[in-house]
């Protein structure tokens, strides 16, 4: 009995964690070079819409060299102003958010960086219910650290733009630019890029091709902010 317990403890406390770490490192290394063609979120949505006969998954990988640099600037302006300078986490924003919560009781808002959103989309199931949400957040933070160290910013942005949800069954800029504007990602105008950034983070209820008042207003804000932010050198290098 004692030997059996020791084996179980050895498996749970040593072998299983080591195996999971090895698997995570393997996946991060593979996706540094290989396109991410399917994500946990895609699987989750397929299950949610399994009774919908009109539902289908649209996704087409596009290399970052073939994506308009205005889209990169727009998502940075809209989602993560300090993307080029932080290490994956905005600790200053987190502290500010917690201070606001303690002082005013204001609801804790999300302040995920693009790196965190990429880690969540590629490596986790986006559970929003406690206690699993905290487990997911811990896993997300672990993968955020890994991709920041292994992938680098340009690869993180490339994966982000290729896996982000852009509507019901629409994932990545390849599918989104074709569905909403009938063109390639490299052909998107600055306004179209700002609209695509404006629908985040609620793409299931916002449409960049048929913008409502919020998207129109947010598009203007993002466009005016683009020229006020510093970007990594590789953003400007794209044509």
PyMOL commands that set and color helices and strands:
alter all, ss='L'
color gray80, all
select helices_A, chain A and resi 2-33+40-48+64-66+69-79+91-104+114-123+132-150+153-163+172-181+185-187+190-198+213-226+233-237
alter helices_A, ss='H'
color red, helices_A
select strands_A, chain A and resi 58-59+165-167+170-171
alter strands_A, ss='S'
color yellow, strands_A
deselect
rebuild
show_as cartoon
